[in-house]
Amino acid sequence: MTESRILIVDDDTSVHRALTRLLSRAGFNNVKATDEPERVVDLFETFEPDLLILDLNMPEMDGFAVLTQLREKSLDLLIQVPVLVLTGEGGRDNKRHALELGARDFLTKPCDPVELKIRVQGYLEIRHLHRKLESHNQELEQRVRERTREVEESKHEVIQRLMAAAEYRDDDTGEHILRMSQYSELIALEYGLDERTADLILWASPMHDIGKIGIPDSVLLKPGKLTPEEWTLMKTHCEIGADLLSGSNSETLQLAEVIALTHHEKWDGSGYPKGLRGEDIPIEGRIVAIADVFDALTSERPYKKAWTAEEAIAEIKRTGGSHFDPAVVEAFLRALPGLEAISKAFGNRF
């Protein structure tokens, strides 16, 4: 407590010298005094006082003006730092006005040494407790941030394990999922979605085909063309995935459910499983549809060769308005430089 910083503001140098001596005898040695009230705001920033002792009656700039300046600078200053007002007058109006501006208490000049010590010590204890509370709150906020980070890491680990489970039964490589999720994020940003939504899409989109877990190997891994019956069965992976992901409180998994269900819908209503049309298809599903198809076209599979990027881009442009949302196609085209960088990072030609 004795190291607490005390700032005295009084135009009479003999007064603040006397106060400094009294405080020193009481054990308070970290005291700064000034007869220039116009410097108070700057001193709050440089000296950072724990207590302000302020004279009200000063000719050039009185204590009311100082309190007003401090309020205009930051109301927190007057909430956190106690102000003891020095006054030679006991006028009720002056006291009321000082209290309205943020003062905490009054000292009548000349100050009684015992009263000065008790008042100063009491308000410095309040300030000390306030600092401890502030430090405790900062610790709590840091713990919350750390816990939030741990939860996010756990969530991402669960997502990655779900991705691995889906990949284990599918011909697609894990790189397809990593690429298309990053493609989806970039397209979302180019479309105009905010960064938080784009980040949700990044983490939700890898689960778009999680429903393939429920498709029999004889259909899922069949090297040749599927029969109509097999194709009907294959299309159920959208609803299977949505069912697997449903009922979660996680915002990411809720979005993953939407994407799993809608990423095979088409702008003209000819897609599946619901035959949704136009903007009835959630924007996240429309975005992932393009990212998924573009990466599938440009990737080699056991049953097909990889298309060139130019061929895939031409196909997506051609089917804008039928398969794909034309506005999302435009966002895809704007995102191409970023998509190329992602593709090359995975060693793919573009």
N, C-alpha and C positions, 0 to 999 in steps of 0.2 A: 504493500500500500504506500509506503514512504517513497517509492520510486515513481509513483503516479505523476503525470505531467499536469501542472496547474498554470493556467494563463490568467494574468491580471491585466485589466484594461482600465486605466484611470488617467485623466489628463494632468493630474497633480502628481508629480514625481515623488514628492515627499510622502504621499499616501501609499503609493505602491511600493516604495522602499520600506515603509513601516510594515506593510502587510507581508512583504517578503521575509523580513526579520522575524515577525511573529510565526509565520509558517515554518521557517527554518528551526526555530526553537521547539516547535511542535513535532519536528522530525520530517518535515516535507521540504526536500532540498531541490527537487526538480521543478523549479518555478521560473517562468519567463514573464516579464512585465513590459508593458508598452504604454506610452502616452499618445500613441497614434491609432485611434479607433478605426481609421480607414484601412489599417493593415490586418484587421482581425480575420477576414475571410482567408487571406493568404497564409496567416499563421496557423489557421485550422488545418490547412493542407500540409504545411511544412513541419510544424511542431506537434500536431495531432494531440491536443490537450484532452485530458480526462475530466477536467473541470474548468469552467470559465467563471472568474469573478469579475463582474462588469459594473462600472460606475454608470449611473443613469444620467447624471447632470454634467455633460461636457459641452463646451461652447461650439466647437466646429461641427461635431457629429455626435449626437447624444446616444445613450444606450438603446433607446427605442429604434433608432436608425440602424444600429449594429445588429440588433435582433432581427429586424426586417431583412437586412442583407443576408444574414445566415439562413433565414427561412427561404428566401428566394434561391439561395445557392443549393440547399438541400434540407428538406424538413427532417430528414434522418439525423442530421447533425444535432438538432435541438432535442430530438427524441433520445438520442444516445448519450449526449454530453450534457450533464447538469449545468445550469446557469444560476449562480448566486448573484443577486443584484445588490450593489452598494448604493445606499441612498442616505442623504442627510435629512430627507423629508419623509414623513410618515403618511403622505397623502394617499387616500384610498384609491383615487382615480389612477394615480401613477402605478400603484401596485397591481390594480386590476388590468391595466393596459399591458404592463410587463408580463403578467401571467398569460394573458391572451397571446402574446408574441412568443411565448416559449420558456420564460423564466420559471425556475422551480421554487426559489425561496429568496429571502431578503436578509441583508446584513445592514444594520444602521451604523453609520460613521459617527464617532470613532468606534472601531470594533473592539469588543471585549475579547481578550485572548482565549479564554476558556470556551466562550460561545463559538468563536471562529474555529477552534480546533474541533469541537464536537460537530459543527455543521459540515466542515470540510471532510472530516473522517467519515461521517455518515453518508454523504453523497458519493465519496470515492468508493465506499463499500458497495453502493448500488451500482456504480459504474463497473466495478470489478465483477460483480455478479452478472451484469449484462454481458460483459466480455466472455465470461465462462459459458453463459448460455449460448452466445453467438458461436463460440468455438465448438460447443457440443452439437449445435445444429449443423455446423459445417461437417463435423464428423459423421453425423447421421446421414447427411446428404451424400457424403462420400461412400458410406456403406450401402446406401440405396443404389447409387450408381454402380458400385461393384456387384451388388446382387443382381441388378438389372442386366449387367454385362454377362454374368454367369448364366442367367436365365436365357439370354439371347444365344449364348454359345451352346447351351443344352438344346435349345430349339433347333438351331442349325445342325447340331449333331444328329438329332432325330430325323430331320429332313434328309440329311445325307444318307442315313441308314435306310430310310424308306426308298430313296433313289437306288441305293445298291441292291435292295431286295427286288425292285422292278427290273433293274438291268440284268440281274442274275438269270432271269427267265426269258430275256429278250435278246434278239440278235444285235440290237442297237448297242453301241458302246457308251460308256459313261461320258465320253467327250461330247457326244451329241447333246446330252442333257446340259452339260456345262456351257456349251456354246449357245444353244437355243435360249437358255435362261438369260444369258448376258445380252444376246440379240434382243430379247423381249424388253429388257430394261432400257436399252438405248432407243428402241422404237417408241416406248412409252414416253420417254423424255422428249423425243422429237414431236410426238403427237401433242404434247403440251401438258401431260400429267405432272404433278409435283414430284419432287425427289423422294419423298416418303412413300408415295404410292408406287413409284417405279421400283423402289427397293423391295417393297412387299411383293411385287410381281417377280422380281429377281429370285426371291426365296420360295415363292409359291409355285412358279411355273415348272420347276423340275419334277413336280408330282403329277404333271398332266396325264401321264400314261400309267399311273400306279395301278389302275384297274386291270391292267394286263396280267396281274398276279392271278386273277380269277379265270383266265382263259386257258383251256387245256393245251398242253404241249403239242398235241397233234395238229392243232390249228395255229397256235402262236409260232411254232418253229417250222411249219410246213414250208419247204423251199419253193414249191410251185404256186400256181394261181389257186386261190381259194374258190371252193364251190359256193353257190348262192347261200346255201345253208350255213357253211362255215363263215362266210362274210357277215351274215346276220349275227352269228355268235360273236365274231370279232368285234362288231360295233357295240356290243354290250359293255365293253371295257370302260366306256365313258360313265355309264350309270354305276357300274361296280366301283370305280374310283371315287365317284362322288359319295357313294354310300360309305366307303371306307373312311373318308375324310370328314363325314358329317358329324354334327354334335359337339364340335370342339369349341372351347372358349378362346382359342388362339386366333388372332386376326389373320395370321399367315395361313393357317390351315383352313379357315373359313374361305379365304380367297382361293386357296388351292382346290377346294371343293367346287367353286364356281368354274374355275379354269378346266378342271378335269371333265366337268359335265358339258362345257360349251366350246371347247377348242376345235371340234369337228363340225360345228354349225357353219353355214355358208350365208353370205350376204343376201342371196336371192331366195333363201328358204329351202334349198335342196340338200342341206346337210343333215346331220344326225347328232343326238338321238331324238330331239324334239322338233326338228324342222323349223327352228326359229329364223326370223327374217330381219334384216336391217339392224336398227338400233335396239331391237328386242334382245339381240345377243349382247351380253355384257362386254364392255370395251376391253376388259382384260382377256376375255376369250378371243376377241377379234385380233388383238395384238399377238397373242401366243400362237394363233393359227398361222400367221405369216411367218413368224420366227421358226416354228416347227417345220413347216413345209419347205422353207428356204434351205434350212440345214439338211433336211432329208434329201432334197433334190441334189445338193452339192456334195453329199456323202456317198461313198461306195457301200453297197450292200451285197450279200451273196447272190441276190436275185437281180441286181442291176449295177451298171457302172455309174460313177458320179457325173453329174452334169457340170458343165462349166458355170462359173458365176454369171456370165453374160446370158447363158441359156435360162438359168433359173430366174434371173431378174426379168427377162423378157416374158417368161411364163406368168410370173406374179403380176406384171403390168397388164398382160393380156386378160387375166382373170379378175382384175379389179372391177368391181361392179357386179360380178356374178359370184365367184368364190369369196373374194375379200372385199372388205370395206374400202372404198376408194380413198377416203381420208387417211386410213391407216397405211394404204399402199404409198401415198405421198410421204408419210412420215418414215416409212421403210426406206424409200429412195433417198431422203435427206440423211438417214442414218448410215448409208452405205460405207462412208469412209471409216466409221467406227466399227462396223461389222467386219470390214476387211482386216482391220488391225486385230480383232479378236480371232478371226479365222487363222491368220498367219501366226498368232501366238500359239496356236495348237498344231502348227506345222502343216496346215492345209494350204493348198494353192487357192487363189481367189480370182 
